[in-house]
Amino acid sequence: MTDSDNGPDTQQAAARRNAPAALRNRDAILAVLARVLPASGVVLEIASGTGQHAVHCAAALPGIVWQPSDPDAGARASIAAWRAHEALPNLKTPLAVDVCANDWGIESAAAIVCINMIHIAPWEAGQALFEGAGRLLTTGGVLYLYGPYRRNGAHTAPSNEAFDAQLRASDPRWGVRNMEAVEALGKAAGFVLEEVVPMPANNFSLVFRKGAGAPC
């Protein structure tokens, strides 16, 4: 092995994680985000995971400053490696944000994006997400959620039911959430569910907007 075989480029490539689902859904997600996000300002992404959505969205939306975050050190290393690889001026260094903490390391944001988190986390994480979004966003700010949901207590596809069983077997606190329960969480935090967008592979985009007089 030569020195170049183990150089910075090789190390970055090794750190960049790839999730096949992110490659499949990124364009559909971007199509919604391009329509509902503000044209400028800081967009905080909660639970950025591999960082693939962060680089894809930051590249397509150059007017936005994209702030990725993840509580997992390995995920943050992947995000940082993708950031170095793409060299996007509007993509920030990832933050170590735990949604259940009171301090997210950022004072405000124009919008918040959270993809595929609340079903792979305890219910309390969803509650904390809305509470934190209420602190950071001003009136009219958007909180965007993406993932599978039940509707009126029923799964929307057999594959989602199987996925739900798999999640609950891994951790009883996890599971595909009822959309109406998530909407109620938003309402309690001062958010209105403005739009429900059916997405590929039996997923949904939920677009919440912070209302006037919402708690801060």
C-alpha positions in Angstrom: 0.0 0.0 0.0 1.4 3.4 -0.9 1.0 6.6 1.2 -1.6 7.9 -1.3 -3.7 4.7 -0.8 -4.3 5.8 2.8 -4.4 9.6 2.2 -7.1 12.1 3.2 -9.2 11.3 0.1 -9.3 7.6 0.9 -10.1 8.3 4.5 -12.9 10.6 3.6 -14.3 8.0 1.2 -14.3 5.4 3.9 -16.1 7.8 6.3 -18.9 8.7 3.8 -21.8 6.4 4.6 -24.3 5.5 2.0 -28.0 4.7 2.7 -29.8 3.3 -0.4 -33.1 4.7 0.8 -31.6 8.2 0.8 -30.6 7.9 -2.8 -34.1 6.7 -3.7 -36.1 9.4 -1.8 -33.9 12.4 -2.0 -35.3 13.9 -5.2 -38.9 13.5 -4.0 -38.1 15.1 -0.6 -36.2 17.9 -2.3 -39.2 18.6 -4.6 -41.3 19.3 -1.5 -38.6 21.2 0.4 -37.9 23.5 -2.6 -41.5 24.5 -2.4 -42.1 25.0 1.3 -38.7 26.2 2.7 -37.8 29.9 2.8 -35.6 31.1 0.0 -32.9 32.1 2.5 -31.8 31.7 6.1 -30.6 28.8 8.2 -32.3 25.4 7.9 -31.5 23.1 10.7 -31.6 19.4 9.9 -32.3 17.1 12.9 -30.9 13.6 12.8 -29.0 14.0 9.5 -27.7 10.5 9.5 -25.3 9.8 6.6 -25.4 13.4 5.4 -26.6 12.5 1.9 -29.8 14.6 2.2 -27.8 17.5 3.6 -25.4 17.6 0.6 -28.2 17.0 -1.9 -30.4 19.8 -0.5 -27.6 22.2 0.1 -26.4 21.8 -3.5 -29.9 22.3 -4.9 -30.8 25.2 -2.6 -27.8 27.6 -2.6 -29.7 30.5 -1.0 -30.2 28.4 2.2 -27.5 27.8 4.8 -27.9 24.1 5.7 -27.0 23.2 9.2 -26.9 19.4 9.7 -26.8 17.7 13.0 -26.8 14.2 14.6 -26.2 12.9 18.2 -24.1 10.0 16.8 -20.4 10.7 16.4 -20.1 8.2 13.5 -22.9 9.9 11.6 -21.3 13.3 12.2 -18.1 11.9 10.7 -20.0 10.8 7.7 -21.7 14.2 7.3 -18.3 15.9 7.6 -16.8 13.6 5.0 -19.6 14.3 2.6 -19.2 18.1 3.3 -15.5 17.9 2.5 -16.1 15.9 -0.6 -18.7 18.2 -2.0 -17.1 21.5 -0.8 -20.5 23.3 -0.6 -20.1 26.8 0.8 -23.6 26.8 2.3 -23.3 23.4 4.2 -22.1 23.9 7.8 -20.2 21.6 10.1 -22.5 19.1 11.8 -23.7 19.8 15.3 -24.1 17.2 18.0 -27.8 17.8 18.7 -29.8 15.6 21.0 -33.4 16.7 20.5 -34.2 15.8 24.2 -31.6 18.3 25.4 -32.7 21.9 26.1 -29.7 23.4 24.3 -29.4 22.5 20.6 -26.3 24.7 20.1 -28.1 27.1 17.8 -30.2 30.1 18.7 -32.6 30.3 15.9 -33.5 28.8 12.5 -35.7 29.8 9.5 -36.9 26.2 9.2 -36.3 22.7 10.6 -36.1 19.4 8.6 -36.3 16.0 10.2 -36.2 12.9 7.9 -36.9 9.4 9.2 -36.4 10.0 12.9 -39.5 9.9 15.0 -40.3 6.2 14.3 -36.7 5.1 15.1 -36.7 6.9 18.5 -38.9 7.0 21.7 -42.1 9.0 21.6 -40.4 11.5 23.9 -38.0 12.4 21.1 -40.9 13.5 18.9 -42.3 15.6 21.8 -38.9 17.2 22.3 -38.6 17.8 18.5 -41.7 20.0 18.5 -40.8 21.7 21.8 -37.4 22.6 20.4 -38.8 23.7 17.1 -41.2 26.0 19.1 -38.2 27.6 20.8 -36.1 28.1 17.6 -38.6 29.0 14.9 -40.4 32.3 14.6 -44.0 32.7 13.5 -44.5 31.2 10.1 -41.4 28.9 10.4 -41.7 25.5 8.8 -41.0 22.2 10.5 -40.8 19.4 7.9 -41.1 15.7 8.8 -40.7 12.7 6.5 -41.3 9.1 7.0 -44.0 6.3 7.3 -47.2 7.0 9.3 -50.4 5.2 10.3 -53.6 7.1 9.3 -56.5 6.8 11.7 -54.7 4.0 13.5 -54.2 1.9 10.4 -51.1 1.1 8.4 -51.1 2.5 4.8 -49.4 -0.6 3.4 -48.5 -4.2 4.4 -44.8 -3.2 4.1 -45.3 -0.5 6.7 -47.0 -2.9 9.0 -44.0 -5.3 8.7 -41.6 -2.5 9.2 -43.5 -1.4 12.3 -43.2 -4.9 13.8 -39.5 -5.0 13.0 -39.0 -1.6 14.8 -40.9 -2.7 17.9 -39.0 -5.9 18.0 -35.8 -3.9 18.1 -37.0 -1.5 20.7 -40.6 -1.4 22.1 -40.4 2.4 22.3 -40.0 2.6 18.5 -42.7 2.2 15.9 -44.6 3.8 13.0 -46.5 6.7 14.5 -50.1 7.7 14.1 -50.2 10.8 12.0 -53.1 12.2 14.0 -51.0 11.8 17.2 -48.1 13.6 15.6 -50.5 16.4 14.5 -51.7 16.7 18.1 -48.1 17.1 19.3 -47.6 19.9 16.8 -50.8 21.6 17.9 -49.8 21.5 21.5 -46.5 23.2 20.6 -48.2 25.9 18.5 -47.8 24.3 15.0 -50.5 23.7 12.4 -50.2 20.7 10.0 -50.4 22.7 6.8 -49.9 20.0 4.3 -49.7 16.2 4.0 -47.9 15.0 0.9 -48.0 11.4 -0.1 -44.5 10.2 -1.1 -43.0 7.2 -2.8 -42.7 3.9 -0.9 -45.7 4.6 1.3 -44.1 7.5 3.1 -45.5 11.0 3.8 -44.1 14.5 4.0 -45.7 16.5 6.8 -45.4 20.3 6.6 -46.0 22.0 9.9 -46.0 25.8 10.3 -45.6 27.7 13.5 -48.7 29.8 14.2 -48.9 33.3 15.8 -49.0 33.2 19.5 -47.3 29.8 19.7 -45.2 29.2 22.9 -41.5 30.1 22.6 
